[in-house]
Amino acid sequence: MDITFAQIEDIPEIMRVYDSARKFMRASGNMKQWINGYPQEALLQDDIRKKQLYVMRYDGRICGVFAFIIGADITYAHIEDGSWLCDSEYGTIHRIGGDGSHNGILSGAVSFCEARIRHLRIDTHEDNLPMQRAVLRNGFERRGIIYISDGTPRIAYEKI
């Protein structure tokens, strides 16, 4: 699998991947995460401008996408029902999704991100049981509850 920075011209395929990921979420009982068309195209354009959105290609076709941001994340500043393992600089994996055509999207992203910084964080919705299992399989530890910008809780994980 090839991982590269996303380009503006990739947005239609990225939106297709996110549509597939949302459908999988709904089919697996996760009705509350990524609602109202999230992530919207404007957010993706901003991620691309900031060089923090990546696409995963297999045989030239985009099959996965994720944002990767190194540095403090405001949503991770306060954690409840737990604590962080370490306060050193970290990278956060956000908005990861696959189109269902290939397994190992999260594993591929984690390997890619770990090659850039060894301290990683990620979060997911309490209803996203497949992602919770995948995060734990990839060596993350559940650390507590954080709240995203709209005030809804997410389970937070960390890996060093």
C-alpha positions in Angstrom: 0.0 0.0 0.0 1.3 3.4 -1.0 0.7 6.4 1.4 1.1 9.9 0.1 -0.1 13.4 0.9 -3.7 14.0 -0.4 -4.2 16.4 -3.3 -7.2 18.6 -4.0 -7.9 16.5 -7.1 -8.2 13.5 -4.8 -11.3 14.9 -2.9 -14.0 13.1 -5.0 -12.3 9.7 -4.2 -11.7 10.7 -0.6 -15.4 11.5 -0.3 -16.2 8.1 -1.8 -14.0 6.5 0.9 -15.7 8.4 3.7 -19.1 7.5 2.3 -18.1 3.8 2.4 -16.8 4.2 6.0 -20.0 5.9 7.1 -22.1 3.1 5.6 -19.9 0.5 7.4 -20.4 2.4 10.7 -24.2 2.4 10.3 -24.2 -1.3 9.4 -22.2 -2.1 12.5 -24.5 -0.1 14.9 -22.6 3.2 15.0 -25.4 5.7 14.2 -24.0 8.8 15.9 -20.4 9.2 14.6 -19.6 11.1 11.4 -23.2 12.5 10.9 -24.3 15.3 8.6 -21.8 14.4 6.0 -18.7 14.7 8.3 -16.0 15.2 7.3 -17.0 17.9 5.0 -15.1 18.9 1.9 -14.0 22.3 3.4 -12.3 20.5 6.3 -10.5 18.1 3.8 -9.3 21.1 1.8 -7.9 22.7 4.9 -6.2 19.4 5.9 -4.7 19.3 2.4 -3.4 22.9 2.5 -1.8 22.1 5.9 -0.2 18.9 4.5 -1.9 16.7 7.1 -4.2 14.6 5.0 -3.0 11.3 3.6 -4.4 8.9 1.1 -3.7 5.2 0.9 -3.6 3.6 -2.5 -3.6 0.1 -3.6 -2.9 -0.5 -7.3 -3.2 3.2 -7.8 -6.8 3.4 -6.4 -7.5 5.3 -3.1 -8.8 2.8 -0.6 -8.1 4.7 2.7 -7.6 8.2 4.1 -6.5 9.7 7.4 -5.3 12.9 8.9 -2.1 12.9 10.8 -1.1 15.9 13.0 2.1 16.1 15.0 1.8 18.4 18.0 -0.6 19.3 20.8 -4.3 18.7 20.0 -6.7 20.9 21.9 -9.3 18.1 22.2 -6.7 16.1 24.1 -5.8 18.8 26.6 -8.4 17.5 29.1 -9.0 13.8 29.8 -11.5 12.3 32.2 -11.7 8.9 33.7 -7.9 8.3 33.2 -4.7 10.0 32.3 -2.1 10.2 29.5 0.9 7.9 29.7 3.3 10.8 28.8 3.2 14.5 28.0 5.9 14.4 25.3 5.2 15.6 21.8 2.8 13.2 20.0 1.1 12.6 16.7 -2.7 12.2 16.4 -4.5 10.1 13.9 -7.9 11.5 13.0 -10.6 10.8 10.4 -9.3 7.5 9.4 -11.5 5.6 7.0 -11.4 2.9 4.4 -13.6 1.9 1.5 -13.8 -1.8 2.6 -11.8 -3.1 -0.4 -8.7 -3.8 1.8 -8.0 -4.9 5.3 -5.3 -3.3 7.5 -6.1 0.4 6.9 -5.5 1.4 10.5 -2.4 -0.9 10.7 -0.9 0.7 7.7 -1.6 4.2 9.0 -0.1 3.4 12.4 3.1 2.0 10.8 3.4 5.1 8.6 2.8 7.5 11.6 5.2 5.6 13.9 8.0 6.1 11.4 7.6 9.8 12.0 7.0 9.9 15.7 6.8 7.1 18.2 4.2 8.7 20.5 0.7 8.4 19.0 -2.9 9.2 20.1 -6.2 8.3 18.6 -9.9 8.4 19.7 -13.2 7.0 18.6 -16.9 7.0 19.4 -18.2 4.6 22.1 -20.4 3.0 19.4 -17.5 2.3 17.0 -16.7 -1.2 18.3 -14.8 -2.3 15.2 -12.5 0.7 15.5 -12.0 0.1 19.2 -10.9 -3.5 18.6 -8.6 -2.4 15.7 -7.0 0.3 17.9 -6.3 -2.2 20.7 -4.9 -4.7 18.2 -2.5 -2.0 17.0 -1.0 -1.7 20.5 -2.8 1.4 21.8 -4.0 1.5 25.4 -7.3 3.0 26.4 -6.5 6.1 28.5 -9.9 7.8 29.2 -12.5 10.1 27.8 -11.9 13.3 25.8 -14.5 15.6 24.3 -14.4 16.8 20.7 -15.3 20.3 19.5 -19.0 19.7 19.5 -18.9 18.5 23.1 -19.5 14.8 22.5 -17.3 12.3 24.3 -14.8 10.0 22.6 -12.7 7.1 24.0 -9.1 8.2 23.9 -6.1 5.9 23.3 -2.4 6.3 23.4 0.7 4.3 22.2 4.3 5.0 23.0 
